[in-house]
Amino acid sequence: MSNIVEINNLTKKYANKTALDNVNLNIERGKVVGILGPNGSGKTTLIKILTGLLRQTSGEVLIDGNKVGVKTKSAVSYLPDRNFLYKWMRIEDACHMYKDFYTDFDEAKFNELLAFMNLNRSMKIDSLSKGMHEKLNLALVLSRNAKLYILDEPIAGVDPVARDQILDAIINNYNEDSSMIITTHLVRDMESMFDEVVFLKDGQIVLTGNAEALREEKAKQIEEIYKEIFGEG
Protein backbone atom coordinates (compact mmCIF):
# COMPACT_ATOMS: atom_id res chain seq x y z
CA MET A 1 0.00 0.00 0.00
CA SER A 2 1.46 3.36 -1.06
CA ASN A 3 -0.69 5.44 1.32
CA ILE A 4 0.05 5.64 5.04
CA VAL A 5 -3.22 7.56 5.63
CA GLU A 6 -6.53 7.17 3.82
CA ILE A 7 -9.45 9.41 4.78
CA ASN A 8 -12.83 8.86 3.12
CA ASN A 9 -15.90 11.08 3.58
CA LEU A 10 -14.80 12.11 7.08
CA THR A 11 -17.30 14.22 9.03
CA LYS A 12 -17.18 15.36 12.65
CA LYS A 13 -20.06 17.24 14.26
CA TYR A 14 -20.35 18.81 17.71
CA ALA A 15 -24.04 19.50 18.43
CA ASN A 16 -24.86 22.27 15.91
CA LYS A 17 -21.30 22.78 14.67
CA THR A 18 -19.65 20.82 11.88
CA ALA A 19 -15.90 20.76 12.52
CA LEU A 20 -15.04 18.53 9.54
CA ASP A 21 -17.31 18.26 6.51
CA ASN A 22 -16.88 15.29 4.16
CA VAL A 23 -13.07 15.35 4.07
CA ASN A 24 -11.27 13.06 1.61
CA LEU A 25 -7.49 12.82 1.73
CA ASN A 26 -4.71 10.32 1.01
CA ILE A 27 -1.17 10.75 2.36
CA GLU A 28 1.61 8.81 0.69
CA ARG A 29 4.37 7.06 2.58
CA GLY A 30 7.58 9.03 2.90
CA LYS A 31 5.93 12.44 2.50
CA VAL A 32 5.91 15.53 4.72
CA VAL A 33 2.43 17.04 4.53
CA GLY A 34 1.40 20.45 5.84
CA ILE A 35 -2.19 20.84 7.02
CA LEU A 36 -2.65 24.59 6.78
CA GLY A 37 -5.36 26.86 8.11
CA PRO A 38 -6.15 29.44 10.80
CA ASN A 39 -7.38 28.51 14.27
CA GLY A 40 -10.86 27.01 14.05
CA SER A 41 -10.40 25.57 10.56
CA GLY A 42 -10.61 21.95 11.77
CA LYS A 43 -6.90 21.07 11.89
CA THR A 44 -6.77 19.91 15.51
CA THR A 45 -10.05 17.97 15.16
CA LEU A 46 -8.58 16.11 12.19
CA ILE A 47 -5.40 15.35 14.12
CA LYS A 48 -7.31 14.11 17.16
CA ILE A 49 -9.31 11.71 14.99
CA LEU A 50 -6.10 10.39 13.39
CA THR A 51 -4.57 9.83 16.83
CA GLY A 52 -7.68 8.18 18.28
CA LEU A 53 -8.46 10.96 20.76
CA LEU A 54 -11.77 11.72 19.02
CA ARG A 55 -14.21 9.58 17.10
CA GLN A 56 -15.63 10.73 13.81
CA THR A 57 -19.36 11.20 13.29
CA SER A 58 -19.15 9.40 9.96
CA GLY A 59 -16.63 8.33 7.33
CA GLU A 60 -13.57 6.08 7.37
CA VAL A 61 -9.98 6.67 8.50
CA LEU A 62 -7.22 4.13 7.85
CA ILE A 63 -3.61 4.38 9.04
CA ASP A 64 -1.21 1.84 7.56
CA GLY A 65 -4.28 -0.07 6.35
CA ASN A 66 -5.91 -0.29 9.80
CA LYS A 67 -8.85 1.52 11.33
CA VAL A 68 -7.80 3.91 14.10
CA GLY A 69 -7.32 1.96 17.33
CA VAL A 70 -4.69 0.14 19.38
CA LYS A 71 -2.79 -1.02 16.30
CA THR A 72 -2.54 2.44 14.77
CA LYS A 73 -1.52 4.12 18.04
CA SER A 74 1.66 2.05 18.03
CA ALA A 75 2.46 3.34 14.53
CA VAL A 76 1.86 7.04 15.29
CA SER A 77 4.09 9.42 17.25
CA TYR A 78 2.04 12.49 18.19
CA LEU A 79 3.07 15.96 19.34
CA PRO A 80 -0.04 17.72 20.73
CA ASP A 81 -0.43 21.49 20.71
CA ARG A 82 -0.08 21.70 24.51
CA ASN A 83 2.32 20.34 27.11
CA PHE A 84 1.57 16.73 28.09
CA LEU A 85 4.13 16.08 30.84
CA TYR A 86 3.60 16.20 34.61
CA LYS A 87 5.08 19.22 36.37
CA TRP A 88 6.73 17.11 39.08
CA MET A 89 8.88 15.30 36.53
CA ARG A 90 12.45 15.82 35.52
CA ILE A 91 13.47 15.23 31.91
CA GLU A 92 14.93 11.93 33.14
CA ASP A 93 11.43 10.86 34.28
CA ALA A 94 9.91 11.82 30.93
CA CYS A 95 12.50 9.63 29.19
CA HIS A 96 11.65 6.64 31.41
CA MET A 97 7.93 7.19 30.82
CA TYR A 98 8.40 7.07 27.04
CA LYS A 99 10.60 3.97 27.32
CA ASP A 100 7.86 2.25 29.36
CA PHE A 101 5.06 3.25 26.98
CA TYR A 102 6.74 2.79 23.60
CA THR A 103 8.88 -0.16 22.54
CA ASP A 104 10.15 1.86 19.55
CA PHE A 105 11.64 4.63 21.74
CA ASP A 106 15.34 5.19 20.93
CA GLU A 107 17.07 6.52 24.05
CA ALA A 108 20.37 7.17 22.25
CA LYS A 109 18.55 9.36 19.73
CA PHE A 110 16.77 11.13 22.58
CA ASN A 111 20.10 11.94 24.24
CA GLU A 112 21.41 13.33 20.94
CA LEU A 113 18.34 15.53 20.56
CA LEU A 114 18.63 16.78 24.15
CA ALA A 115 22.22 17.83 23.48
CA PHE A 116 21.18 19.58 20.26
CA MET A 117 18.38 21.40 22.13
CA ASN A 118 20.69 22.44 25.01
CA LEU A 119 18.64 20.45 27.52
CA ASN A 120 19.83 17.94 30.12
CA ARG A 121 18.13 15.04 31.87
CA SER A 122 18.31 16.58 35.35
CA MET A 123 16.16 19.62 34.44
CA LYS A 124 12.77 19.91 36.17
CA ILE A 125 9.73 20.18 33.92
CA ASP A 126 8.21 23.06 35.89
CA SER A 127 11.40 25.12 35.44
CA LEU A 128 11.30 25.03 31.62
CA SER A 129 10.25 27.96 29.46
CA LYS A 130 7.59 27.45 26.78
CA GLY A 131 10.28 27.10 24.13
CA MET A 132 12.18 24.53 26.22
CA HIS A 133 8.93 22.60 26.79
CA GLU A 134 8.33 22.48 23.04
CA LYS A 135 11.89 21.31 22.37
CA LEU A 136 11.63 18.56 25.00
CA ASN A 137 8.24 17.37 23.74
CA LEU A 138 9.55 17.29 20.18
CA ALA A 139 12.68 15.37 21.26
CA LEU A 140 10.48 12.71 22.86
CA VAL A 141 8.22 12.42 19.82
CA LEU A 142 11.07 12.28 17.27
CA SER A 143 12.92 9.65 19.32
CA ARG A 144 10.33 7.04 18.46
CA ASN A 145 10.83 4.92 15.33
CA ALA A 146 7.26 5.47 14.17
CA LYS A 147 5.66 5.07 10.76
CA LEU A 148 3.77 8.36 11.05
CA TYR A 149 4.72 11.50 12.97
CA ILE A 150 1.96 14.03 13.67
CA LEU A 151 3.03 17.45 14.90
CA ASP A 152 0.25 19.86 15.91
CA GLU A 153 1.47 23.50 15.74
CA PRO A 154 5.07 22.65 16.74
CA ILE A 155 6.36 26.26 16.65
CA ALA A 156 3.34 28.22 17.87
CA GLY A 157 4.13 30.73 20.61
CA VAL A 158 7.87 30.09 20.90
CA ASP A 159 10.67 32.64 20.51
CA PRO A 160 12.69 32.85 17.27
CA VAL A 161 15.75 31.03 18.67
CA ALA A 162 13.69 28.07 19.93
CA ARG A 163 11.74 28.11 16.65
CA ASP A 164 14.93 27.73 14.61
CA GLN A 165 16.14 24.86 16.80
CA ILE A 166 12.78 23.09 16.53
CA LEU A 167 12.76 23.43 12.72
CA ASP A 168 16.35 22.18 12.48
CA ALA A 169 15.53 19.21 14.73
CA ILE A 170 12.55 18.24 12.55
CA ILE A 171 14.57 18.51 9.32
CA ASN A 172 17.66 16.71 10.65
CA ASN A 173 15.85 13.87 12.42
CA TYR A 174 13.08 13.08 10.01
CA ASN A 175 13.21 9.46 8.85
CA GLU A 176 12.54 9.29 5.10
CA ASP A 177 10.99 5.82 5.48
CA SER A 178 8.24 7.36 7.60
CA SER A 179 5.66 10.08 6.94
CA MET A 180 4.96 13.32 8.75
CA ILE A 181 1.88 15.51 9.14
CA ILE A 182 2.42 19.03 10.45
CA THR A 183 -0.43 21.43 11.22
CA THR A 184 0.43 25.11 11.28
CA HIS A 185 -0.81 28.61 10.59
CA LEU A 186 2.82 29.88 10.60
CA VAL A 187 3.40 29.00 6.97
CA ARG A 188 6.44 31.14 6.14
CA ASP A 189 8.70 29.37 8.64
CA MET A 190 7.68 25.85 7.65
CA GLU A 191 6.72 25.78 3.98
CA SER A 192 10.18 24.74 2.74
CA MET A 193 9.86 21.32 4.41
CA PHE A 194 6.47 20.37 2.91
CA ASP A 195 6.20 17.89 0.04
CA GLU A 196 2.42 18.27 -0.06
CA VAL A 197 0.07 20.90 1.38
CA VAL A 198 -3.60 20.76 2.37
CA PHE A 199 -5.53 23.99 2.93
CA LEU A 200 -8.37 23.43 5.40
CA LYS A 201 -11.09 26.09 5.74
CA ASP A 202 -14.25 25.76 7.84
CA GLY A 203 -13.77 21.99 8.02
CA GLN A 204 -13.37 21.48 4.27
CA ILE A 205 -10.35 20.99 2.04
CA VAL A 206 -10.33 23.95 -0.35
CA LEU A 207 -6.99 23.20 -2.04
CA THR A 208 -4.44 20.39 -1.90
CA GLY A 209 -1.47 19.34 -3.96
CA ASN A 210 2.28 19.04 -4.37
CA ALA A 211 3.88 22.12 -2.81
CA GLU A 212 6.35 22.78 -5.63
CA ALA A 213 3.71 22.24 -8.32
CA LEU A 214 1.40 24.73 -6.61
CA ARG A 215 4.20 27.30 -6.44
CA GLU A 216 4.83 26.91 -10.17
CA GLU A 217 1.16 26.85 -11.15
CA LYS A 218 0.24 29.96 -9.17
CA ALA A 219 3.65 31.70 -9.36
CA LYS A 220 3.41 32.29 -5.62
CA GLN A 221 4.94 31.00 -2.42
CA ILE A 222 2.75 28.75 -0.25
CA GLU A 223 2.44 31.57 2.28
CA GLU A 224 1.03 33.88 -0.41
CA ILE A 225 -1.48 31.22 -1.45
CA TYR A 226 -2.43 30.85 2.22
CA LYS A 227 -3.10 34.58 2.55
CA GLU A 228 -5.14 34.55 -0.65
CA ILE A 229 -7.34 31.70 0.60
CA PHE A 230 -7.82 32.92 4.15
CA GLY A 231 -7.80 36.66 3.52
CA GLU A 232 -4.87 37.36 5.81
CA GLY A 233 -2.09 39.87 5.37
DANORJO-V422356 format. One record per backbone hydrogen bond with DSSP energy under -0.5 kcal/mol. CO is the residue of the C=O (numbers start at 1). NH is the residue of the N-H. If there is no record, write none. Layout:
BEGIN
[[CO & NH] [CO & NH]]
END
This chain:
BEGIN
[[2 & 29] [4 & 64] [5 & 27] [6 & 62] [7 & 25] [8 & 60] [10 & 23] [11 & 57] [11 & 58] [12 & 19] [12 & 20] [13 & 15] [14 & 17] [17 & 14] [17 & 19] [20 & 12] [20 & 22] [23 & 10] [25 & 7] [27 & 4] [27 & 5] [28 & 31] [31 & 33] [31 & 180] [32 & 195] [32 & 196] [33 & 35] [33 & 182] [34 & 36] [34 & 198] [35 & 184] [36 & 200] [38 & 41] [41 & 203] [42 & 46] [43 & 47] [44 & 48] [45 & 49] [46 & 50] [47 & 51] [48 & 53] [48 & 54] [49 & 52] [58 & 11] [60 & 8] [61 & 68] [62 & 6] [63 & 66] [66 & 63] [69 & 73] [70 & 74] [72 & 75] [72 & 76] [75 & 147] [75 & 148] [76 & 78] [77 & 150] [78 & 80] [79 & 152] [86 & 89] [87 & 126] [89 & 125] [90 & 94] [91 & 95] [92 & 96] [93 & 97] [94 & 98] [95 & 99] [96 & 100] [97 & 101] [98 & 102] [101 & 103] [102 & 105] [104 & 145] [105 & 107] [106 & 110] [107 & 111] [108 & 112] [109 & 113] [110 & 114] [111 & 115] [112 & 116] [113 & 117] [114 & 119] [115 & 118] [120 & 123] [121 & 92] [123 & 91] [124 & 127] [125 & 128] [129 & 133] [130 & 134] [131 & 135] [132 & 136] [133 & 137] [134 & 138] [135 & 139] [136 & 140] [137 & 141] [138 & 142] [139 & 143] [141 & 144] [143 & 106] [144 & 146] [147 & 179] [148 & 77] [149 & 151] [149 & 181] [150 & 79] [150 & 152] [151 & 153] [151 & 183] [153 & 156] [155 & 158] [159 & 163] [160 & 164] [161 & 165] [162 & 166] [163 & 167] [164 & 168] [165 & 169] [166 & 170] [167 & 171] [168 & 172] [169 & 173] [170 & 174] [174 & 176] [175 & 178] [179 & 149] [180 & 33] [181 & 151] [182 & 35] [183 & 153] [184 & 37] [185 & 187] [186 & 190] [187 & 190] [187 & 191] [190 & 193] [191 & 194] [195 & 211] [196 & 34] [197 & 209] [198 & 36] [198 & 200] [199 & 201] [199 & 206] [199 & 207] [201 & 204] [203 & 21] [204 & 201] [204 & 206] [207 & 199] [209 & 197] [210 & 214] [211 & 215] [212 & 216] [213 & 217] [214 & 218] [215 & 219] [215 & 220] [221 & 225] [222 & 226] [223 & 227] [224 & 228] [225 & 229] [226 & 230] [227 & 231] [227 & 232]]
END
